[in-house]
Amino acid sequence: MTNDSEQPILTVPADDASVSRWFIVHTYSGFEHRVEQTIREMMRTAQEDGLIEEVVVPTEKIVELVKGEKKTSTRKFYPGYVMIKMVMNDKTWHLVQNIPRVTGFIGGKNQPTPMRDSEAQKILSMMVSRQEQPRPKYHFERGDDVRVIDGPFGGFNAVVEDVNYDKGKLRVSVSIFGRQTPVELDFVQVSKN
């Protein structure tokens, strides 16, 4: 009879034993940045001997209207998930798995599945591009029903006629006295119904 504690917890293919790969860690929603900070502290104190290279909470900047003013805030791409580039072995698996508010790695229980390099690079490049040019809080398409929340037409309902993402503007049709009136508005001046 074998003892379960003698068996390795993690099975890592021999060719991947020293290669850093991107993994996704599931956390409690709302605690992604705390988990990221804890991992960074472990990296600083060199507990993992350089086996953990990078940790990222994928975010983007969004522009919204708050109390009549444009405000730029940050939104997570994937709430409840943190990306970590590391060499996967028993030591690093235990270090990350035992962080408070971490529920586990994405993939099999004993063999977390690494991300493809192309997937990781796509997410990282999206982060960079969306930090440089903030996006609107809502995604608009032609024919969408919206409510004007700011400006002289505040409180009116409208229909999106045209969307210009480069300028951050919408052309909407507002019904005034039974007539459709085209109006150009900033993204932050409307909300989706």
Rosetta silent file (secondary structure, phi, psi, omega in degrees, C-alpha in Angstrom):
SEQUENCE: MTNDSEQPILTVPADDASVSRWFIVHTYSGFEHRVEQTIREMMRTAQEDGLIEEVVVPTEKIVELVKGEKKTSTRKFYPGYVMIKMVMNDKTWHLVQNIPRVTGFIGGKNQPTPMRDSEAQKILSMMVSRQEQPRPKYHFERGDDVRVIDGPFGGFNAVVEDVNYDKGKLRVSVSIFGRQTPVELDFVQVSKN
SCORE:     score description
SCORE:     0.000 S_00000001
   1 L     0.000  131.962 -178.885    0.000    0.000    0.000 S_00000001
   2 L   -99.704  151.343  178.320    1.401    3.409   -0.977 S_00000001
   3 L   -92.777  131.005 -178.243    1.027    6.600    0.924 S_00000001
   4 H   -61.375  -29.377 -177.912   -0.536    9.467   -1.059 S_00000001
   5 H   -71.237  -16.771  178.557    1.861   11.968    0.513 S_00000001
   6 H   -81.947  -22.444 -178.713    4.819   10.175   -1.126 S_00000001
   7 L   -77.163  144.092  177.929    3.442   10.680   -4.627 S_00000001
   8 L   -65.366  141.322 -179.758    4.340   13.914   -6.414 S_00000001
   9 L   -75.571  -34.772 -173.176    1.530   16.403   -6.375 S_00000001
  10 L  -119.666  135.008  175.916    2.428   17.870   -9.746 S_00000001
  11 L  -108.974  118.296 -178.684    3.412   16.094  -12.923 S_00000001
  12 L  -118.825  127.872  176.946    5.574   18.200  -15.223 S_00000001
  13 L   -58.450  143.749 -174.967    6.871   16.904  -18.572 S_00000001
  14 H   -58.855  -36.980 -177.632   10.686   16.626  -18.534 S_00000001
  15 H   -73.525  -16.848  179.431   11.176   19.003  -21.476 S_00000001
  16 H  -100.477    3.413 -171.469    9.149   21.746  -19.710 S_00000001
  17 L   -61.555  -26.875 -177.698   10.846   21.408  -16.312 S_00000001
  18 L  -124.771   15.183 -178.020   12.917   24.609  -16.637 S_00000001
  19 L  -100.223  129.576  176.114   10.945   26.633  -19.189 S_00000001
  20 E   -76.548  130.882  178.375    8.911   29.662  -18.085 S_00000001
  21 E  -132.464  159.440  176.092    5.367   29.539  -19.398 S_00000001
  22 E   -85.098  131.831  175.673    2.268   31.678  -18.849 S_00000001
  23 E  -126.459  157.684  177.156   -0.351   30.184  -16.537 S_00000001
  24 E  -111.174  129.806  179.932   -3.699   31.524  -15.385 S_00000001
  25 E  -108.993  130.878  177.701   -4.484   31.564  -11.689 S_00000001
  26 E   -89.540  131.741 -179.526   -8.086   31.761  -10.483 S_00000001
  27 E  -126.866  170.881  170.010   -8.638   34.099   -7.518 S_00000001
  28 L   -64.071  137.887  178.800  -11.562   35.435   -5.564 S_00000001
  29 L   -62.506  133.817 -178.967  -13.145   38.182   -7.639 S_00000001
  30 L    94.612   -8.949 -178.467  -12.006   41.594   -6.464 S_00000001
  31 L  -113.879   15.519 -177.436   -8.741   40.285   -4.975 S_00000001
  32 H   -59.614  -44.633 -176.872   -6.712   40.032   -8.187 S_00000001
  33 H   -70.571  -31.329  175.952   -4.437   42.964   -7.317 S_00000001
  34 H   -66.951  -41.361  177.699   -3.811   41.652   -3.785 S_00000001
  35 H   -64.358  -43.684  177.630   -2.761   38.286   -5.218 S_00000001
  36 H   -58.468  -44.792 -179.694   -0.554   40.084   -7.750 S_00000001
  37 H   -63.433  -41.165  178.580    1.040   42.117   -4.950 S_00000001
  38 H   -63.084  -42.450  178.973    1.681   39.002   -2.865 S_00000001
  39 H   -65.757  -41.110  178.134    3.368   37.268   -5.804 S_00000001
  40 H   -62.690  -37.791  176.928    5.494   40.367   -6.484 S_00000001
  41 H   -64.382  -39.746  176.468    6.578   40.388   -2.825 S_00000001
  42 H   -63.335  -38.112  178.564    7.599   36.747   -3.153 S_00000001
  43 H   -64.528  -41.297 -179.422    9.581   37.682   -6.274 S_00000001
  44 H   -66.291  -39.870 -177.736   11.342   40.525   -4.382 S_00000001
  45 L   -83.236    1.836  174.558   12.260   38.378   -1.417 S_00000001
  46 L    58.678   33.633  177.118   13.631   35.720   -3.820 S_00000001
  47 L   -69.031  -25.122 -174.573   11.716   32.880   -2.208 S_00000001
  48 L  -105.025    8.687  174.067   11.250   31.254   -5.571 S_00000001
  49 L    55.252   39.875  177.310   14.866   31.607   -6.850 S_00000001
  50 L    77.470   11.170 -179.185   13.887   33.337  -10.093 S_00000001
  51 L   -80.087  -21.803  174.859   11.330   30.713  -11.071 S_00000001
  52 E  -105.075  118.026 -174.727    8.517   33.282  -11.189 S_00000001
  53 E   -93.878  -42.583 -171.455    9.276   35.895  -13.849 S_00000001
  54 E  -153.415  150.230  176.202    6.192   38.048  -14.224 S_00000001
  55 E  -139.248  136.391 -173.993    2.670   38.517  -12.901 S_00000001
  56 E  -141.585  136.068  167.307   -0.094   40.516  -14.606 S_00000001
  57 L  -104.347  107.575 -177.197   -3.714   41.423  -13.948 S_00000001
  58 L   -63.198  118.147 -179.114   -5.028   42.158  -17.472 S_00000001
  59 E  -134.081  166.383  174.363   -6.725   45.588  -17.388 S_00000001
  60 E  -141.341  157.431  175.303   -7.795   48.375  -19.732 S_00000001
  61 E   -92.195  138.584  175.687   -8.618   52.047  -19.303 S_00000001
  62 E  -127.565  152.641  178.567  -12.180   53.154  -19.941 S_00000001
  63 E  -110.203  130.769  177.533  -13.721   56.606  -20.165 S_00000001
  64 E  -142.008  164.950  179.658  -17.068   57.299  -18.519 S_00000001
  65 E   -99.031  121.056  178.748  -19.107   60.293  -17.400 S_00000001
  66 E  -126.219  118.001 -179.857  -19.316   60.721  -13.615 S_00000001
  67 L    51.554   42.883  175.481  -21.232   63.709  -12.209 S_00000001
  68 L    81.749    1.869 -179.784  -20.915   65.583  -15.497 S_00000001
  69 E  -122.539  144.321  175.188  -17.146   65.069  -15.878 S_00000001
  70 E   -69.382  133.467  179.613  -15.157   62.640  -18.001 S_00000001
  71 E  -132.724  133.848  176.367  -13.377   60.156  -15.796 S_00000001
  72 E   -98.743  127.080  178.053  -10.835   57.539  -16.818 S_00000001
  73 E  -131.539  174.193 -177.486  -10.956   54.342  -14.785 S_00000001
  74 E  -110.162  138.486  178.076   -9.521   50.850  -15.012 S_00000001
  75 E  -129.165  140.085  179.444  -11.497   47.707  -15.794 S_00000001
  76 E   -79.329  137.092  173.914  -10.273   44.102  -15.636 S_00000001
  77 L   -64.476  -46.639 -174.539  -10.453   42.045  -18.838 S_00000001
  78 L  -129.649   86.215 -179.970  -11.011   38.854  -16.886 S_00000001
  79 L   -57.307  135.017  178.985  -12.292   39.425  -13.331 S_00000001
  80 L    90.555    6.451 -177.564  -11.094   36.705  -10.973 S_00000001
  81 E  -133.665  144.959  177.880   -7.993   35.777  -13.000 S_00000001
  82 E  -130.907  136.829  175.976   -4.288   36.627  -12.839 S_00000001
  83 E   -94.110  137.904 -179.760   -1.642   35.726  -15.444 S_00000001
  84 E  -138.787  129.490  177.330    1.700   34.479  -14.147 S_00000001
  85 E  -100.342  117.641 -173.520    4.845   33.580  -16.103 S_00000001
  86 E  -156.624  162.830  169.533    6.755   30.941  -14.206 S_00000001
  87 E   -84.977  123.323 -176.989    8.611   27.663  -14.279 S_00000001
  88 L   -88.053  117.397  172.026    6.081   25.098  -13.130 S_00000001
  89 L  -148.583 -179.383 -178.047    7.391   22.685  -10.524 S_00000001
  90 H   -58.728  -40.595 -176.559    6.266   21.445   -7.107 S_00000001
  91 H   -64.974  -50.373 -178.421    7.834   24.425   -5.315 S_00000001
  92 H   -68.753  -36.165  178.440    6.255   27.162   -7.461 S_00000001
  93 H   -59.884  -46.637  179.148    2.938   25.317   -7.612 S_00000001
  94 H   -65.018  -41.731 -179.939    2.807   25.214   -3.794 S_00000001
  95 H   -57.515  -49.344 -177.384    3.911   28.852   -3.447 S_00000001
  96 H   -72.567  -43.736 -177.268    1.142   30.138   -5.698 S_00000001
  97 H   -61.049  -30.772 -176.372   -1.492   27.629   -4.584 S_00000001
  98 L   -91.836    6.000  175.875   -1.006   28.599   -0.919 S_00000001
  99 L   -72.182  134.157  177.885   -1.468   32.349   -1.454 S_00000001
 100 L   -57.190  139.727  177.646   -4.588   33.583    0.351 S_00000001
 101 L    74.635   12.064  171.724   -7.581   34.072   -1.971 S_00000001
 102 E   -98.127  127.232  179.888   -6.125   31.862   -4.739 S_00000001
 103 E   -95.717  -18.355  176.988   -8.492   29.048   -5.662 S_00000001
 104 E   148.309  178.510  177.104   -6.147   27.284   -8.088 S_00000001
 105 E   -88.950  155.002  174.047   -4.644   27.123  -11.538 S_00000001
 106 L   -79.900  133.955 -178.943   -6.670   26.789  -14.708 S_00000001
 107 E   123.209 -161.629 -179.451   -6.335   23.291  -16.126 S_00000001
 108 L   -66.015  157.079 -177.391   -6.099   19.876  -14.563 S_00000001
 109 L   -60.763  -44.347 -177.320   -5.889   19.482  -10.788 S_00000001
 110 L  -102.561   -2.485  178.355   -2.370   18.014  -10.864 S_00000001
 111 L  -145.654   88.039  178.296   -1.186   19.495  -14.158 S_00000001
 112 E   -57.160  143.721 -178.805   -2.100   23.141  -14.813 S_00000001
 113 L   -91.295  121.758  177.342   -2.419   23.946  -18.491 S_00000001
 114 L   -74.852  154.899  175.996   -0.051   26.654  -19.746 S_00000001
 115 L   -75.858  153.334  169.978   -1.301   29.310  -22.157 S_00000001
 116 L   -69.906  145.383  179.595   -0.087   29.284  -25.729 S_00000001
 117 H   -57.433  -37.358 -179.760    2.524   31.995  -26.246 S_00000001
 118 H   -64.422  -38.713  178.201    0.348   33.555  -28.956 S_00000001
 119 H   -64.379  -46.085 -179.469   -2.600   33.845  -26.530 S_00000001
 120 H   -62.436  -44.374 -179.852   -0.446   35.465  -23.848 S_00000001
 121 H   -64.934  -35.162  177.985    1.096   37.921  -26.324 S_00000001
 122 H   -63.642  -45.267  179.995   -2.355   38.831  -27.657 S_00000001
 123 H   -65.772  -43.517 -179.777   -3.611   39.685  -24.150 S_00000001
 124 H   -64.466  -40.135  179.051   -0.435   41.621  -23.286 S_00000001
 125 H   -70.382  -33.859  175.274   -0.575   43.643  -26.524 S_00000001
 126 H   -63.062  -39.851  178.543   -4.290   44.394  -25.934 S_00000001
 127 H   -60.480  -45.877 -178.218   -3.357   45.733  -22.492 S_00000001
 128 H   -64.202  -47.408 -177.633   -0.719   48.052  -23.950 S_00000001
 129 H   -66.096  -35.349 -178.323   -2.943   49.387  -26.736 S_00000001
 130 H   -82.278  -13.387  172.866   -5.914   49.942  -24.420 S_00000001
 131 H   -79.602  -35.100 -178.316   -3.771   51.763  -21.847 S_00000001
 132 H   -72.153  -41.291 -178.864   -2.594   54.221  -24.505 S_00000001
 133 L  -125.219  100.969 -179.066   -6.058   54.967  -25.887 S_00000001
 134 L   -58.901  145.057 -179.730   -8.880   54.600  -23.341 S_00000001
 135 E  -100.490  159.887  175.275  -12.031   52.930  -24.626 S_00000001
 136 E   -70.631  157.801 -179.823  -15.638   53.905  -23.948 S_00000001
 137 L   -65.081  -34.411 -177.988  -17.436   52.057  -21.184 S_00000001
 138 L  -112.525  151.904  173.827  -20.002   50.727  -23.656 S_00000001
 139 L   -98.829  122.547 -176.156  -19.622   49.190  -27.109 S_00000001
 140 L  -107.523  145.052  175.044  -22.001   50.863  -29.557 S_00000001
 141 L  -133.804  157.636  178.479  -23.375   49.575  -32.831 S_00000001
 142 L   -58.596  132.331  179.716  -25.647   51.064  -35.432 S_00000001
 143 L    94.491   -7.126  178.962  -29.304   50.690  -34.411 S_00000001
 144 L   -66.994  140.634  171.996  -28.631   50.515  -30.648 S_00000001
 145 E   -84.730  127.911 -179.668  -31.129   52.259  -28.374 S_00000001
 146 E  -131.416  165.135  175.750  -29.322   54.695  -26.061 S_00000001
 147 E  -119.614  128.407  177.781  -30.219   57.318  -23.487 S_00000001
 148 E   -76.249  125.549 -175.970  -28.578   60.738  -23.606 S_00000001
 149 L  -112.836   -3.736 -178.176  -27.242   61.443  -20.105 S_00000001
 150 L  -149.739  152.131  177.388  -25.416   64.739  -20.633 S_00000001
 151 L    95.285 -173.154 -175.933  -25.749   67.927  -22.639 S_00000001
 152 L   -64.879  -20.454 -179.655  -28.773   69.792  -23.966 S_00000001
 153 L  -102.032   17.076  179.421  -30.511   66.544  -24.952 S_00000001
 154 L   -54.674  132.182 -179.973  -30.014   64.906  -21.528 S_00000001
 155 L    96.454  -13.630  179.175  -32.893   62.604  -20.632 S_00000001
 156 L   -84.977  150.161  170.731  -33.902   61.899  -24.249 S_00000001
 157 E   -90.666  151.068 -177.995  -33.845   58.448  -25.830 S_00000001
 158 E  -148.175  168.210  176.592  -32.052   58.080  -29.149 S_00000001
 159 E  -121.849  132.441 -178.807  -31.031   55.548  -31.788 S_00000001
 160 E   -71.833  126.305  177.269  -27.406   55.197  -32.933 S_00000001
 161 E  -101.553  -36.081 -177.388  -27.012   56.010  -36.631 S_00000001
 162 E  -151.177  147.513 -179.065  -23.213   56.039  -36.937 S_00000001
 163 E  -125.730  129.245  176.223  -20.218   55.217  -34.718 S_00000001
 164 E  -122.214   95.365 -177.188  -16.757   56.790  -35.002 S_00000001
 165 L   -69.137  -29.520 -179.931  -14.408   54.981  -32.577 S_00000001
 166 L   -63.492  -40.947 -179.160  -11.375   57.010  -33.694 S_00000001
 167 L   -94.047  -11.126 -178.581  -12.958   60.282  -32.554 S_00000001
 168 L    72.282   34.014 -175.635  -15.039   58.779  -29.739 S_00000001
 169 E  -123.845  153.551  174.146  -18.247   60.185  -31.254 S_00000001
 170 E  -124.771  144.403  167.197  -21.717   58.900  -32.102 S_00000001
 171 E  -106.445  119.081 -177.550  -24.295   60.280  -34.474 S_00000001
 172 E  -120.213  160.418  176.905  -27.675   59.572  -32.957 S_00000001
 173 E  -110.632  115.602 -178.905  -31.230   60.334  -33.918 S_00000001
 174 E  -103.985  135.396  178.887  -33.206   62.035  -31.133 S_00000001
 175 E   -89.102  110.679  179.318  -36.987   62.302  -31.315 S_00000001
 176 E  -122.046  121.196 -178.467  -37.981   65.916  -30.567 S_00000001
 177 L    52.144   39.324  176.116  -41.625   66.948  -30.993 S_00000001
 178 L    80.995    1.792  179.252  -42.259   63.870  -33.108 S_00000001
 179 E  -115.282  142.683  177.286  -39.379   64.588  -35.521 S_00000001
 180 E   -82.177  124.192 -179.287  -36.092   62.739  -35.734 S_00000001
 181 E  -118.851  121.442  178.126  -33.156   65.112  -35.224 S_00000001
 182 E   -75.614  135.858 -178.242  -29.580   63.951  -35.901 S_00000001
 183 E  -138.144  138.765  175.367  -27.138   64.898  -33.137 S_00000001
 184 E  -100.251  127.236 -176.557  -23.418   64.198  -32.727 S_00000001
 185 E  -132.347  155.553  171.584  -22.410   63.245  -29.166 S_00000001
 186 E   -73.911  155.013  177.283  -19.350   61.938  -27.322 S_00000001
 187 H   -54.615  -38.152 -175.144  -19.456   58.328  -26.141 S_00000001
 188 H   -73.562   -9.116 -179.770  -19.517   59.506  -22.533 S_00000001
 189 H   -87.245   -4.340 -178.749  -22.710   61.521  -23.115 S_00000001
 190 E  -131.019  158.104  172.732  -24.852   58.415  -23.669 S_00000001
 191 E  -133.021  154.990  178.844  -25.550   55.114  -21.936 S_00000001
 192 E   -75.195  143.917  176.803  -27.068   51.942  -23.283 S_00000001
 193 L   -76.783    0.000    0.000  -30.726   51.270  -22.451 S_00000001
